[in-house]
């Protein structure tokens, strides 16, 4: 007897066909999609707010600069520093916006569609670009912040810390996961054509 209510065989193996996702898991993915979008907007705003309000002593300590090398933190200097800091934040924000597509597809039970995989891949790229930009941004910030310092007190600071290494490893892991998902989707697509 043929079951006429069963889904066609080609939809069972198609990468665009949905898989069953329980309500809690779908809700979690939707919340993650919203959180990624909110974080993408809040990171640049928080960075700008930080530079507009940071106290000179706190800044000197955070940048590991001598307080005498810092000079006057006037409005143009603060805005320039905020702009340089955004070099490391904006790629990450872009990646967070793109990973939203991945979470949305996961919530709908479609983990192997090209749109979701591209979102995951772009998240890894954005994070990787942010990792590369972070030490460059810190170096340029040290030059900008000590530009008006007295002679002999200008500083060039190169920061490369364990947070940067961990973030690079995480970006590489996500990129590898995206690559594996892309290959799995291609195999599933190929298999669906044989049914």
C-alpha positions in Angstrom: 0.0 0.0 0.0 1.3 3.5 -0.9 1.1 6.1 1.9 -0.2 9.2 0.1 0.3 11.4 3.2 4.0 10.7 3.5 6.4 13.4 2.2 7.9 12.8 -1.2 11.3 11.0 -1.1 13.2 13.9 -2.6 12.2 16.2 0.1 13.5 13.9 2.8 17.1 14.3 1.5 16.9 17.8 0.2 19.1 20.4 1.9 16.4 23.0 1.7 13.7 20.7 3.3 13.2 21.4 6.9 14.0 19.1 9.8 12.0 18.8 12.9 13.0 21.5 15.5 11.3 21.5 18.8 9.8 24.7 20.1 12.4 25.4 22.7 15.3 25.0 20.3 13.6 27.1 17.7 13.0 29.8 20.3 16.6 29.6 21.4 17.8 30.2 17.8 15.4 33.1 17.3 16.6 34.7 20.6 20.2 34.2 19.4 19.3 35.9 16.1 17.9 38.9 17.9 20.8 39.0 20.3 23.3 38.9 17.5 21.6 41.8 15.8 21.3 43.8 19.0 25.0 43.2 19.8 26.0 44.2 16.3 24.4 47.6 16.9 25.5 48.0 20.5 29.2 47.3 20.0 29.9 50.4 17.9 27.7 52.6 20.0 29.3 51.3 23.2 32.8 52.0 21.7 31.9 55.5 20.8 30.3 56.1 24.2 33.4 54.8 25.9 35.7 57.2 24.0 33.4 60.2 24.7 33.3 59.5 28.4 36.5 57.7 29.5 38.7 59.4 32.1 42.3 60.2 31.1 43.8 58.1 34.0 41.6 55.1 33.2 42.6 55.4 29.5 46.3 55.6 30.3 46.1 52.5 32.5 44.0 50.6 29.9 46.4 51.5 27.1 49.5 50.8 29.3 50.7 54.3 28.6 52.5 56.7 30.9 50.0 59.4 32.1 52.3 62.1 31.0 52.4 60.7 27.4 48.7 60.9 27.1 48.3 64.6 26.6 45.0 66.5 26.5 42.0 64.4 25.6 40.0 67.0 23.7 36.9 66.3 21.6 38.6 65.9 18.2 41.2 63.5 19.8 38.4 61.4 21.4 36.5 61.2 18.1 39.6 60.2 16.2 40.3 57.5 18.8 36.7 56.3 18.5 37.1 56.1 14.8 40.3 54.1 15.1 38.7 51.8 17.6 35.8 51.1 15.2 38.3 49.5 12.8 38.3 46.4 15.1 34.6 46.6 16.0 32.9 47.1 12.7 34.0 43.8 11.1 32.7 41.9 14.1 29.4 43.8 14.0 29.1 42.9 10.3 29.7 39.3 11.2 27.1 39.4 13.9 24.5 40.8 11.5 25.4 38.0 9.0 25.2 35.2 11.6 21.6 36.2 12.1 20.7 34.5 8.8 22.3 31.3 10.2 20.3 31.3 13.4 17.1 32.1 11.4 17.6 29.1 9.1 18.4 26.9 12.1 15.2 28.0 13.8 13.2 26.9 10.7 14.9 23.5 10.7 17.1 24.2 7.6 20.7 24.0 8.8 22.1 23.2 5.3 20.7 26.0 3.1 23.2 28.2 1.4 21.9 31.4 3.1 22.5 30.1 6.6 25.9 28.6 5.8 26.9 31.9 4.1 25.9 33.7 7.3 28.1 31.4 9.4 31.0 31.8 7.0 30.6 35.6 7.0 30.6 35.6 10.9 33.9 33.8 10.8 35.3 36.3 8.3 34.1 39.3 10.3 35.6 37.9 13.5 38.9 37.1 11.7 39.1 40.6 10.3 38.4 42.0 13.8 41.3 39.9 15.2 43.6 41.3 12.5 42.4 44.9 13.0 42.6 44.8 16.9 46.5 45.1 17.2 46.7 47.5 14.3 44.0 49.7 15.9 45.7 49.6 19.3 49.0 50.6 17.7 47.4 53.5 15.8 45.6 54.6 19.0 48.9 54.8 20.9 50.4 57.0 18.2 47.3 59.3 18.1 46.9 59.5 21.9 50.6 60.4 22.5 50.9 62.7 19.5 50.8 65.9 21.5 53.0 64.5 24.3 56.2 66.4 25.2 59.3 65.5 23.3 60.6 62.0 24.1 57.3 60.8 25.5 55.5 59.7 22.4 54.7 56.0 22.5 54.1 53.2 20.1 52.4 50.3 21.7 51.9 46.9 20.1 49.4 44.8 21.9 48.9 41.1 21.2 47.3 39.2 24.0 45.7 35.8 24.7 42.2 37.2 24.0 43.3 37.9 20.4 44.7 34.4 20.0 41.5 32.8 21.5 39.3 34.9 19.2 41.5 33.9 16.2 41.1 30.3 17.1 37.4 30.7 17.5 37.1 32.4 14.1 39.1 29.6 12.5 36.9 26.9 14.2 33.7 28.6 12.9 35.2 28.9 9.4 36.0 25.2 9.4 32.5 24.4 10.6 31.1 26.6 7.8 33.3 24.8 5.3 32.1 21.4 6.5 28.5 22.4 6.4 28.9 23.7 2.9 30.4 20.4 1.8 27.6 18.5 3.6 25.0 20.6 1.8 26.6 19.9 -1.6 26.6 16.2 -0.9 23.0 16.3 0.3 22.0 18.2 -2.9 23.8 15.7 -5.0 22.2 12.7 -3.2 18.7 14.3 -3.6 19.1 14.2 -7.4 19.5 10.4 -7.4 16.1 9.7 -5.7 
